[in-house]
Amino acid sequence: MILPTEKRKPIADVSQEIILLYGVPKIGKSSFAGQFSDALFLSTEEGLNHLEIYETPIKSWQDYLDIVNQIEKDQGHFKTVIVDTVDNLYLFCQNYIYKLHNINHESDMEWGKGWAEVESEFRRQITRLSQIKGLGKIFVSHSEDKEIREKGSKDSITVITHTLPKRARKVLSPMVDIILYMEIDDQGRRVIRTKPTERYEAGDRTGRLPDTLYMGPSPDNAYKNFLSAYYTETHPQRDEKGDDNEARTNIVNQIKKGLKRLGDDKSDGFESEKRRDNSFLKHLECDDLEDKNIPLSKLQSYYQHLRLKWIESKKGEKK
């Protein structure tokens, strides 16, 4: 193995982040997640009937393994995979191990082997999904109140956290880049919390997001505010409207870099100006990348499209 000679650059693409999303029932978790680019829901429970989405029902661990196999073989068809909910997926993994060893509970195997085997299988297969390049990953969970007693004190505090079982949490928490908690604030507004407090669990390794994002009246508005915050390097606490000028500039610059990279490599004809213009028309519905009327969501989706083109070209070179 050759030692690196250059530092790797920080991720600057929201589709490369792994997100854990949780919140109170009916707050709009699935609706928000469904706004991400070309999303495929791996649904482990009911509740998506009123959304216009691509959906594959997952009713067993084997269903999950089969769909991950297909996604690995057919990369590029979808740009985001949403596991809704990951809590049920872990239960499917447990049942898979139970049947494999003809047991009723992890404790039926000696020396903690049952727990270790469930955790190992869950870690291995979740890692497979997380390592598929160019694919956004979102894991959805529910929220619950937990009483936590402070050390050396009889007093306890109530903390809001996701409902993942302890061993699933052990696997997923170190893996995710962003933990988003959705709730209703004191003024009755739907908000997304991105930073941890004593009251709730959240997190943002990117450092790109403000403490609070306002979801606004619709899922597409919430997603726009999320993109705007992510791609804005210096931002105040955002209101419902936000300001996407800096975010738009940053995404457009990323797209230009992607186009140049594909053009320099003469990949898929992108060295041709006509090819690029046709690509704009197909994916952005205009021939001007700087057009202010292009929604941020379309720019993000197009950026991800170019990234997938680049990944495909590199795979072709290795064959």
KEBAMI-577534 format. One record per residue: residue in one letter; z, y, x of N, C-alpha, C, O in turn. Coordinates in steps of 0.02 Angstrom, whole numbers, plus 50000, padded with zeros to 5 digits. Layout:
BEGIN
AZYXZYXZYXZYX/...
This chain:
BEGIN
M500004994050042500005000050000500005006350044500385006750092/I499575011150027499515017250066500005022450038500025023549978/L500385025650082500855030850061500475036950039499955038550067/P500735040549988500385046549962500375052150013500835052850053/T499845056050012499775061850056499835068350018499895073750048/E499815068049951499885074049910500375072749853500445067149830/K500715078049832501165077449775500745076849711500225080049704/R500975072849664500645072549599500805078749560501345081649566/K500325080949519500425086949479500775085149414500675079749387/P501185089749388501525088449324501015087549268500475090449270/I501195083649218500775082649160500695089349123501175093049114/A500085090749102499945096849064499525095149003499105099148981/D499645089348975499255086948917499745083648869500065078648886/V499805086448809500295083948761500155076548743500625072948725/S499535074448748499375067548730499625062448781499625056448767/Q499825064748840500105060248889500865059448884501165055248917/E501165063548842501885063148832502045057448784501665056048738/I502615054148795502855049048749503415052348708503895054948736/I503345052048642503775055848598504175051248552503905046548523/L504825052548546505255049348496505405054648444505675059948459/L505235053148381505305057848326505775054848274505655049348250/Y506295058548256506745056048204507005061748162506955067548180/G507295060048104507555065248060507765062447993507725056447981/V507975066947950508225064947884507645062447842507065064247855/P507775058347790507235055747747506845061447714507115066547695/K506185060347708505725064847673505655071647706505425076347674/I505865072347769505815078847803505095080247826504925085947838/G504675074947831503985075847851503815072947919503345075247952/K504195068047941504085065048008503385061948013503005063448059/S503215057647965502575054247967501995059147957501475058447989/S502095063947913501575068947901501435072947964500855074347980/F501955074848000501885078548063501535074148115501065076448147/A501775068048124501485063548174500745062248159500345061448205/G500575061948095499885060548076499395066048094498785064948089/Q499635071948114499195077448133498945076748205498475080148225/F499255072348245499045071448314498335068348315498125065148267/S497985069248369497285067548373497145060248356497445055648384/D496675059248308496425052548290496975047348292496965042648331/A497465048248247498075044248249497995037648210497695037548156/L498265032348238498315025848206499055024248196499445024048244/F499255023148133499935021248117500015013648121499645009948090/L500505011448160500725004448157501345004648113501905005848136/S501245003348048501785004347999502184997947989501904992747970/T502824998448001503274992647994503674992947929504064988447915/E503564998247890503914998847826503485003047779503015006247800/E503665002947714503295006747665503465014247671503955016047703/G503055018447640503205025547640502635029947660502715036047664/L502045027047673501475030947695500925031447642500365033647657/N501085029347581500565028847529500255035447510499695035647484/H500595041047522500335047547502500005051347559499855057247553/L499885047847615499555050947672498855047947681498755041947673/E498375052247699497705049947715497675048547790497585053147830/I497755042247807497845040347878497495033747892497305030047847/Y497405032447957497225025747979497875021747988498335024048021/E497905015947958498525012147957498405004747968497945001847938/T498805001648009498834994448017499544992148002499994993748040/P499644988447947500324985947932500544980947985500174976548005/I501164981748008501464977148056502044973648021502544976848004/K501964967148010502474963347973502834958248016503284954747993/S502634957848079502954953148126502824955448197502404959748209/W503194952448243503094954048314502404951848337502084955148378/Q502154946348309501494943948328500954948948305500454949948340/D501054951948246500584957148224500554962848275500014965248291/Y501124964748301501144970148351500784968048414500394971948442/L500914961948438500584959648499499824959448490499454961148536/D499604957348431498884956848418498554963748418498014964548446/I498884968648388498584975248384498584978648452498114982348468/V499094977548493499104980348561498534977348602498214980748641/N498414970848593497854967548627497194970948609496774972248652/Q497104972448544496484975648522496424982648549495874984648570/I496974986348550496954993248575496774993348649496394997648671/E497044988648687496884988148759496144986848770495844989448817/K495844982748726495144981048734494674986448709494124987348735/D494894990148658494464995148625494755002048633494855005548583/Q494895004148694495165010748706494645016048690494055015248706/G494865021448659494415026948643494295027748569494115033248546/H494395022348531494285022948458494825027248427494675031448384/F495445026248448496005030448426496295034048486496265031548542/K496565039948474496845043948529497615044148528497925046048577/T497905042148472498635042148465498855035948426498535034148376/V499385032748448499675027248411500385029148391500775031548432/I500545028148327501195029948300501535023648273501275020448228/V502105021948302502495016248278503005018848228503465022548247/D502925016948165503335019848111503585014248065503225012048021/T504205011948077504705014348124504795009348182504655003448175/V505045012048238505175007748295505805003548284505894998348316/D506245005848239506845001948222506654994948196506914989848219/N506194994848147505974988548119505594984348171505634978148170/L505234987648215504864983948266505344980048310505194974348329/Y505914983048326506404979448366506684973448329506804968248358/L506794974148263507024968548223506514962848223506704957048224/F505874964548221505344959448223505374955748290505264949748293/C505514959448344505574956448410506164951548411506114946048438/Q506724953548381507304949048376507124942648340507274937148364/N506804943248283506624937348243506144932848280506164926748272/Y505704935848319505224932048359505594927548409505424921648417/I506094930348443506484926448491506914921248456506994915648482/Y507184922948397507574918048359507154911848344507374906248354/K506544912948319506114907348300505884903448362505824897348361/L505774907148416505544903948478506054898948504505864893748531/H506704900548496507234896248522507624892648467508114889248480/N507394893448405507714890148348508464891948345508894887648341/I508594898448346509284900948342509334905948284508824908148257/N509934907548264510054912248210510294919048234510294923948197/H510504919248298510764925548326510754925048402510764919548429/E510734930848435510714930848509511314927048538511254923948591/S511884927548505512494924348531512454916748531512884913448561/D511954913848497511884906548496511634903848563511664897748575/M511394908248606511184906048673511744907748723512074912848716/E511834903448771512404904148817512324909948866511764912048881/W512894912448889512934917448942512504923748928512224926648974/G512464925748866512104931948849511354931448856511014936648856/K511084925448862510364924648872509964927148811509404929648819/G510244926348752509884928548692509764935948692509194938148682/W510284939948705510214947148707509724949248763509304953548754/A509804945948821509374947648878508644946148863508204949848884/E508514940748827507824938848814507504943448763506914945348770/V507884945448712507614950248663507454956848698506914959648689/E507924959248738507814965548773507224965148820506824969848824/S507164959648856506614958748904505934958648868505464961848892/E505894955048813505264954748775505084961548746504504963648750/F505564964948718505444971548689505224976448743504744980248733/R505554976348800505384980848856504674979448881504284984148892/R504524973148890503864971348918503294973648873502804976348897/Q503364972548808502814974048763502774981448744502224984048731/I503344984948742503324992148731503024995548793502655000448787/T503184992948852502904995748914502154994848916501794999348939/R501904989248891501174988148888500844993848848500354996748871/L501124995448791500845000748750500895007448786500415011348785/S501465008748817501575015248849501105016348908500975022148926/Q500855011048938500445011648998499695012048983499295012649030/I499505011848920498795012648904498595019948915498865024348881/K498145021148960497985027948980497575031548927497165028548891/G497685038148922497305042248877497515041548804497195044348760/L498055037948791498275036748723498945039948711499425038448747/G498995044248661499635047148643500075041948608499815037848571/K500725042148620501185037448589501765041048556502105045248587/I501875039548493502435042448455502825036848422502535032548388/F503475036748432503915031948401504345035548350504685040448366/V504335033048288504695036348234505325032348217505305026248214/S505875035848205506505032748186506835036948131506585042348114/H507385034548104507775038348055508365041548090508475040448150/S508745045448053509345048548082509975045948047509955043647990/E510525046348084511175044348056511725048348088511645050948144/D512285048948054512875052348081513325047248115513455041848087/K513555048848175514015044448211514645048248230514615053948253/E515205044848220515835047748241515975045748314516005039848330/I516055050648357516175049348428516855052248446516985058248436/R517285047948474517955050148494517945052348566517705048748610/E518195058248578518225060948645518755057248686519275055248660/K518605056248751519075052748795519745056348799519765062448807/G520275052548793520945055348799521165059548739521655063248743/S520795058848684520965062748625520895058448562520485053848560/K521295059948512521245056448449520715059548403520535056848352/D520485065448424519985068948384519295065948394519155063048447/S518875066548345518185064148350517715069448324517915073848286/I517085069048345516575073648322516005069548291515895063848309/T515655072648244515085069448212514445071648247514295077548253/V514075066748271513445068048307512875064848268512935059148245/I512325068448261511725065848228511275062748282511115065948331/T511085056448271510655053048319510175048548282510225047748221/H509705045548319509225040948287509555034148276510065032648306/T509245030148234509545023848211509335017748253509435012048231/L509055018848311508845013248353509445009048372509965011748391/P509395002348367509934998048393510054999348467509615001748502/K510654997848489510874999648557510394997148610510225000848656/R510164990848605509734988148657509024990948654508694991648705/A508794992648594508144995948589508185003048618507715005248652/R508745006348605508865012948634508855012648711508585017048744/K509165007348737509195006448810508505005948841508395008248897/V508035002948804507345002248828506955008848819506625011148866/L507005011748759506555017248742506775024048769506355027948790/S507425025348769507665032048789507435034148859507215039848866/P507465029848910507225032048976506465032848979506205036149023/M506125029848931505395029648932505085035948902504565038248924/V505425038848851505115044448815505215050948854505695051848890/D504725055448844504745062048877505065067348832505375072048855/I504965066448766505195071448718505535067948660505255063248631/I506135070148642506475067748582506525073648533506835078748549/L506215072948475506195078248425506625076348365506555070848338/Y507065080848345507485079648286507275084648232507275090648244/M507105082048173506905086248117507475086948067507805082048050/E507585093048044508115094247995507965100547954507475103947967/I508395101947906508375108147868508915112747895509495110747898/D508735118847916509235123247945509645126847891509545125647831/D510105131147912510555134447865510195139047815510475140747763/Q509585140947832509195145347788508695141447745508275144347712/G508755134847746508325130747705507625129547734507185127347698/R507525131047798506885130147830506855123347866507345121147896/R506275120147863506185114047901506055115747974505605119647990/V506455112848018506405114548089506395108148132506605102748110/I506155108948193506155103648243506605105848300506485111048330/R507105101848316507555103348372507305099448434507135093548429/T507285102848491507005099648551507505099048608507365095648658/K508095102248602508585102048656509245099248629509425100448572/P509605095348670510225092248646510785097248638510835102148675/T511205095948589511815099848578512375094848563512255088848560/E512985097448552513535093048533513415090048463513715084948446/R512995093248423512905091148354512345086048344512395081848299/Y511825086248385511265081648376510955079748444511055083048494/E510585074248442510245071648502509515074048501509165073248451/A509295076948556508605079048564508475079548639508945078648678/G507865080948659507735081448730507015083348745506555081648707/D506915086848801506255089148821506205089348896506385094248928/R505965083848925505895083648998505365088549023505385090549081/T504905090448980504355094749002504605101849017504315105349059/G505135103948982505365110848989504905115848957504975121848967/R504415113448918503915117848889504105120548820503815125448797/L504575117248787504705118748717505325123148708505805122448745/P505315127648658505915131448642506425126948608506265121348588/D507035129248601507555125248570507375123148499507515117548478/T507055127748462506885126548392506165128248378505905133448401/L505825123848342505155125148318505175125148241505465120548211/Y504865130048210504855130348138504235126648112503685127848137/M504335122348064503795118048039503335121647991502745119947986/G503585126747957503165130247910503035126147847503375121147835/P502565128347806502465125247740502075118747740502065115247690/S501745116947795501315111147794501325107447860501515110347911/P501115100947861501105097047923500645099947976500805099848036/D500055102647955499605105348005499885111748036499755113148095/N500275115547998500605121448025501135119448077501195122648129/A501515114148062502025111648109501705109348173501955110648228/Y501135105748167500795103248227500505109048268500535108848330/K500235114048235499975119948270500525123348309500435125148367/N501115124248277501665127448312501895123248372502085125948424/F501885116648364502075112148419501585112948477501795113648535/L500925112748463500425113548515500485120348548500455121048610/S500565125448507500615132248533501195132948581501135136048634/A501775130048563502355130448606502245126448670502435128648725/Y501955120548664501865116148723501415119348775501545118948835/Y500875122548752500385125348799500515132648817500105135748851/T501075135348795501255142248813501815141948865502355139348852/E501675144548924502135143648980502775147848973503315145548991/T502705153848946503295158048935503285160348863502835163948842/H503785158248825503765159848753504465161448728504965158648753/P504515165848680505155167248647505285161748595504875157348585/Q505865162148563506005157648507505475158948454505375164648433/R505135153648431504555154748388504755155348315505205151848291/D504405159848279504495160148207503975155748173503635151848207/E503915156148107503455151748071502725152848092502335148148091/K502545159048109501845160548124501665158748197501125156148210/G502105160248243501965158948313501405163348339501155167748304/D501195162148401500655165948432500305161248479500585159248530/D499675159448463499345154148501498845156648553498465152648579/N498845163248569498345165848615498405162748685497905160448713/E499015162548712499105159648778498985152148777498685149348823/A499215148848723499095141648717498355140148714498115135548746/R497985144048675497255143048669496915143748737496485139748755/T497105148948773496815150048840496945144148886496505141948922/N497565141548884497735135948928497365129548910497135125948954/I497285128148845496915122148825496175122848844495875118148869/V495885128748831495185129948849495075129048924494585126148945/N495545131548964495485130749037495515123349057495165121149103/Q495945119549023495975112349037495315108949019495075104649055/I495025110948963494385108148941493845109748993493435105449011/K493835115949018493335117949068493405113749131492905111849161/K494025112349151494135108149210493865101149198493555098049241/G493995098549137493745091949120492985091649119492695086749143/L492675096749092491945096949091491655097349161491155094149176/K491975101249204491745101749273491805095049309491365093049347/R492365091749298492475085249330491945080249309491665076649350/L491805079949244491295075349219490605077349244490195073149262/G490475083949247489825086349271489725084949345489185082749365/D490245086149386490195084749458490055077449472489705075749519/D490345073049430490245065849439489615063249403489445057349407/K489265067949369488675065949330488835060249283488465055349277/S489405061049250489645055849204489405057249133489535062649106/D489075052449103488855052749033488425058849019488415061448963/G488065061249070487595066749060487905073649057487555078449039/F488555074349072488885080749065488695085849118488925091549116/E488265083849165488005088749212487475093149179487295098349206/S487235091149120486725094849083487055099749036487505097948998/E486825106049037487095111148992486955109348919487365110548876/K486365106448906486195104448838486665099148813486875099148755/R486845094448857487315089048839487985092048820488305089848772/R488215096948859488865100048844488845103848778489305103548738/D488285107548767488225111248704488225106548644488545108048593/N487875100948650487865096048595488565093148583488755091748526/S488935092148638489615089648633490065094548596490475092648555/F489985100948611490365106148576490215106048501490675106148460/L489575105748485489375105748414489655099748377489875100348319/K489655094048410489895087948377490645088048366490885086248312/H491015090148416491745089648413492105096048391492645095748363/L491795101848404492115108148388491745111948333491995117048308/E491165109448313490755112348260490545119548276490435123548230/C490475120948339490175127348361489975126448434490175121648467/D489565130948460489315130248528489675134848577489475135348635/D490195138148554490565142848597491295140548603491675140848555/L491475138248662492145135748675492675141148666493255139548652/E492475147448674492955153048670493055155648598493425160348588/D492715152648550492755154848481493485154448456493775149048456/K493765160048435494465160348414494585156648348495165155448330/N494055154948312494135151548248494215143948255494365140448206/I494125141448315494225134248325494975132748322495355135748360/P495195128348278495905126748273496175123748339495815120148373/L496795125248355497105122248414497065114648412496965111448464/S497145111848353497135104548346496465101648368496435096248398/K495915105248352495255102748372495155103448448494855099048479/L495405108848476495355109648549495745104148584495505101348633/Q496345102648559496745097348589496395090648583496385086748631/S496115089148525495765082848515495155082348561495015076948588/Y494805087848571494225087848615494425086848688494105083148725/Y494965090048707495225089048775495395081748787495255078948840/Q495705078648737495875071548743495245067248745495225062148781/H494735069148707494095065648708493795065748778493555060548802/L493805071448811493535071948879493945067748928493675064748974/R494595067648917495025063548961494845056148955494815052649005/L494725053948894494535046948883493855045448915493745040048943/K493395050348912492745049548945492835048549020492505044349051/W493295052349048493435051849121493725045049138493525041949188/I494195042649097494505036149108493975030649104493975026049145/E493535031049055493005026049047492535026049107492325020749130/S492375031949134491935032449192492245029249253491905026049292/K492905030149261493245027149319493265019549312493215015949362/K493345017049251493335009849241492655006949258492605001549287/G492125010749240491445008449255491325008049330490955003549352/E491625012549368491525012449441491855006349473491625003849524/K492395003849442492764998249471492414991649458492534986749494/K491984991449407491644985049391491104983349441490774978249435/
